[in-house]
Amino acid sequence: MRAVVQRVKSSKVEINGELRSEIGFGLNVLLGICQEDNEEDVKFLADKILNLRIFEEDGKMTKSLLDVGGEMLIVSQFTLYGDCRKGRRPNFMRALGGEGAQILYLEFVKQCSEVLGEVKTGDFGEDMQVFIQNDGPVTLILESKKDF
Protein backbone atom coordinates (compact mmCIF):
# COMPACT_ATOMS: atom_id res chain seq x y z
CA MET A 1 0.00 0.00 0.00
CA ARG A 2 1.37 3.36 -1.01
CA ALA A 3 0.30 6.84 0.03
CA VAL A 4 1.22 10.35 -1.00
CA VAL A 5 0.55 12.42 2.10
CA GLN A 6 0.33 16.19 1.79
CA ARG A 7 -0.06 18.70 4.58
CA VAL A 8 -2.72 21.07 3.30
CA LYS A 9 -4.41 24.35 4.10
CA SER A 10 -7.40 23.00 2.17
CA SER A 11 -8.33 20.27 -0.26
CA LYS A 12 -11.44 19.24 -2.13
CA VAL A 13 -12.75 16.68 -4.59
CA GLU A 14 -15.16 17.45 -7.40
CA ILE A 15 -16.92 14.89 -9.58
CA ASN A 16 -18.57 16.09 -12.79
CA GLY A 17 -18.15 19.68 -11.60
CA GLU A 18 -19.94 19.05 -8.29
CA LEU A 19 -18.31 19.21 -4.88
CA ARG A 20 -18.01 15.73 -3.32
CA SER A 21 -15.81 16.45 -0.28
CA GLU A 22 -13.84 19.30 1.21
CA ILE A 23 -11.49 19.84 4.14
CA GLY A 24 -9.60 22.73 5.64
CA PHE A 25 -6.31 22.38 7.51
CA GLY A 26 -5.07 18.79 7.65
CA LEU A 27 -3.87 15.99 5.37
CA ASN A 28 -4.71 15.04 1.81
CA VAL A 29 -3.97 11.33 1.32
CA LEU A 30 -3.73 9.81 -2.15
CA LEU A 31 -3.94 6.04 -1.55
CA GLY A 32 -2.76 3.31 -3.91
CA ILE A 33 -3.36 -0.39 -3.30
CA CYS A 34 -1.33 -3.19 -4.85
CA GLN A 35 -2.03 -6.87 -5.36
CA GLU A 36 0.06 -7.96 -2.36
CA ASP A 37 -1.75 -5.71 0.13
CA ASN A 38 -3.87 -6.99 3.01
CA GLU A 39 -5.40 -5.76 6.27
CA GLU A 40 -2.00 -5.62 7.97
CA ASP A 41 -0.89 -3.08 5.35
CA VAL A 42 -4.04 -1.06 6.02
CA LYS A 43 -3.45 -1.07 9.76
CA PHE A 44 0.23 -0.14 9.44
CA LEU A 45 -0.30 2.72 6.99
CA ALA A 46 -3.35 4.20 8.77
CA ASP A 47 -1.46 4.26 12.08
CA LYS A 48 1.67 5.70 10.45
CA ILE A 49 -0.21 8.53 8.73
CA LEU A 50 -2.39 9.44 11.71
CA ASN A 51 0.67 9.71 13.96
CA LEU A 52 3.15 11.17 11.47
CA ARG A 53 4.67 14.29 13.01
CA ILE A 54 4.63 16.75 10.10
CA PHE A 55 2.88 19.72 11.67
CA GLU A 56 5.06 22.50 13.01
CA GLU A 57 5.45 23.95 16.45
CA ASP A 58 8.25 26.43 17.14
CA GLY A 59 9.64 25.86 13.64
CA LYS A 60 9.97 22.07 14.01
CA MET A 61 7.75 19.25 12.79
CA THR A 62 6.72 17.78 16.13
CA LYS A 63 2.94 17.44 15.94
CA SER A 64 0.72 14.82 14.31
CA LEU A 65 -2.69 15.26 12.72
CA LEU A 66 -4.18 14.03 16.00
CA ASP A 67 -2.22 16.60 17.99
CA VAL A 68 -3.37 19.54 15.87
CA GLY A 69 -6.98 18.41 15.38
CA GLY A 70 -6.71 18.53 11.59
CA GLU A 71 -8.98 16.99 8.99
CA MET A 72 -8.27 14.21 6.48
CA LEU A 73 -9.30 13.71 2.87
CA ILE A 74 -8.58 10.25 1.40
CA VAL A 75 -8.65 9.73 -2.37
CA SER A 76 -8.13 6.37 -4.11
CA GLN A 77 -5.25 6.60 -6.58
CA PHE A 78 -4.37 3.40 -8.47
CA THR A 79 -1.84 5.30 -10.61
CA LEU A 80 0.54 5.36 -7.63
CA TYR A 81 1.44 1.84 -8.77
CA GLY A 82 2.20 2.88 -12.34
CA ASP A 83 5.54 1.39 -13.37
CA CYS A 84 7.28 3.73 -15.81
CA ARG A 85 10.65 1.97 -16.03
CA LYS A 86 10.01 0.52 -19.51
CA GLY A 87 8.59 2.28 -22.50
CA ARG A 88 6.53 5.43 -22.41
CA ARG A 89 3.24 4.15 -21.13
CA PRO A 90 2.84 3.25 -17.44
CA ASN A 91 2.22 -0.38 -16.57
CA PHE A 92 -0.44 -0.79 -13.89
CA MET A 93 -0.18 -4.57 -13.51
CA ARG A 94 0.85 -4.33 -9.85
CA ALA A 95 -2.14 -2.16 -8.88
CA LEU A 96 -5.09 -3.98 -7.35
CA GLY A 97 -8.37 -3.07 -8.98
CA GLY A 98 -12.05 -3.68 -8.57
CA GLU A 99 -13.75 -5.03 -5.49
CA GLY A 100 -10.53 -6.18 -3.79
CA ALA A 101 -9.06 -2.69 -3.88
CA GLN A 102 -12.34 -1.11 -2.82
CA ILE A 103 -12.56 -3.37 0.25
CA LEU A 104 -9.07 -2.38 1.41
CA TYR A 105 -9.70 1.29 0.60
CA LEU A 106 -12.90 1.29 2.68
CA GLU A 107 -11.11 -0.50 5.53
CA PHE A 108 -8.42 2.21 5.48
CA VAL A 109 -11.12 4.91 5.61
CA LYS A 110 -12.84 3.05 8.46
CA GLN A 111 -9.67 2.74 10.52
CA CYS A 112 -8.87 6.43 10.11
CA SER A 113 -12.48 7.36 10.95
CA GLU A 114 -12.39 5.31 14.14
CA VAL A 115 -9.54 7.49 15.38
CA LEU A 116 -10.41 10.90 13.87
CA GLY A 117 -14.17 10.79 13.83
CA GLU A 118 -15.15 12.14 10.44
CA VAL A 119 -12.91 11.49 7.42
CA LYS A 120 -13.73 12.87 3.98
CA THR A 121 -13.27 10.85 0.79
CA GLY A 122 -13.53 10.88 -2.94
CA ASP A 123 -15.62 8.22 -4.72
CA PHE A 124 -13.72 5.00 -5.34
CA GLY A 125 -13.16 4.35 -9.05
CA GLU A 126 -14.63 7.64 -10.24
CA ASP A 127 -12.98 10.28 -12.41
CA MET A 128 -12.27 13.03 -9.89
CA GLN A 129 -10.75 16.48 -9.88
CA VAL A 130 -8.67 16.93 -6.73
CA PHE A 131 -7.75 20.45 -5.63
CA ILE A 132 -4.88 20.59 -3.15
CA GLN A 133 -3.55 23.69 -1.43
CA ASN A 134 -0.31 22.19 -0.16
CA ASP A 135 1.02 23.77 3.04
CA GLY A 136 4.76 24.21 3.25
CA PRO A 137 4.87 22.46 0.82
CA VAL A 138 5.05 19.22 2.77
CA THR A 139 4.63 16.05 0.69
CA LEU A 140 5.73 12.56 1.73
CA ILE A 141 5.50 9.15 0.11
CA LEU A 142 4.83 6.23 2.47
CA GLU A 143 4.68 2.51 1.81
CA SER A 144 3.50 -0.33 3.97
CA LYS A 145 6.03 -2.70 2.36
CA LYS A 146 8.83 -0.20 3.00
CA ASP A 147 10.12 -0.61 -0.58
CA PHE A 148 11.86 2.76 -0.32
N, C-alpha and C positions, 0 to 999 in steps of 0.2 A: 504494500500500500504506500502510495506516494502522495505528499501534500505540498503545495506551494502556499505558505502562510504569509500573509501580508498584514502588517499593522496599518490600520486605516483610520482616517477621520470620518469617512463615510463610505458606504458601498451599497449598490442596489442591483437587482436583477429585473430586467424587462423581458417579456415574452410577447411577441407580436405587437410591440409598442405599448403594452400595458404593464404597469408596475406589478411585479409578483412579490418581491420582498425588498426590505430596506433596513439598514442599520446605521447608527452613528458610530461613535468611537468604539473600536474593538479590533476584531480579526476577520479578515476575509480568507476563507480556506477553500482552495481549489483541490479537490480530492480525486485521485486516480486509483483504480483498483485493478490488480493484475490476477492472472489465473492461479497463482500460488497462494493468494491471500485467504485468510480465515478469520475467525472471531478473535484469535490471539493478536493478530495484526491490528484489528479494530481497537481492541482494548489498549494496546501499547500506544498507538498513534493518538487516540483520543486523550489519554492521560498526559502524553508528552506535550501536546498542543495546549491543553488547558492550563498546564503548569509551567509552560515555557516563559522564562523571565525576559521579555523583550519590551517591556514598558519602563520608561525612565522615571527615576527619582534622583534628584541632585546630580543630573548629568550622567547617570549610570543606569544600565538596563538591569534592574533588580526586582521588578514587579511582574507578576503574571496577569493574565486576563482575569483570573479570579480575584486577585488582589485589588485591581483597579475597577472592578465592576463593569467591565466592557461587554459589548455584544458580540455575537458571532454569526456570520453568514457562511453557509457551506454550500458549495456548488460542485456537482459531479463533473469530472473533467477527464474523460478517457484518453484524451490526446497527451496526457502526461506520460503515457507509456508508448508514445510514438518513437520508434527506433529510426534514426536518420543517418546511421553509419554507412549504409550502402545506398547508392542511387540518389535520386532527387525527390522521391516520394516516400513519406514516412510509412513504416511498417507497424501496424497496430496489433500484430499477432499475439503479443504478450498481454494486452489489455483484456480484462474480463468484461464481457458484455451481457446484455439481457437481464434475465431474472436473477441470476447469481450475483451480478454486480449490484443490482438494485437492493437485494437483501442485505449485503454488507454495507452499502451506502446508508440505508435506513437504520441499521444497527449502530453505525457511527453517529448518526444524528441523534438517535435515542440515548446513547451513552453520554454525549455532550449535553443533551437536554436534562438528563438526570442530575447533572452537576450544576449547570447554569440556570436552569429553569427554561426560559424560552430561547430557542435557537431558530434563526431564519434559514431558509433554503431556497434553492432554485427548484425546477421541476426535472426530475431524473429523465434523461434521454431527450429532452426538448432542445430546440435551437434557442439559445438565450443570448441576450446582450447583457454583459456584466460591466458595470461602471464602478471603478475602484479609485478612490482618492487616497493613495498610499501616503502614510505618515512617516516621514523621516528622510528618504524612504527606507523602510525596513521590510525586507523580503527574504524568507528562508525556505529551503527545500528540505523536507524531512522524509525519511523512509523507514518503514517498519522492519525491512530486511537489512537495513544498514549497509546498503550496497555502496554508499559513498558518504 
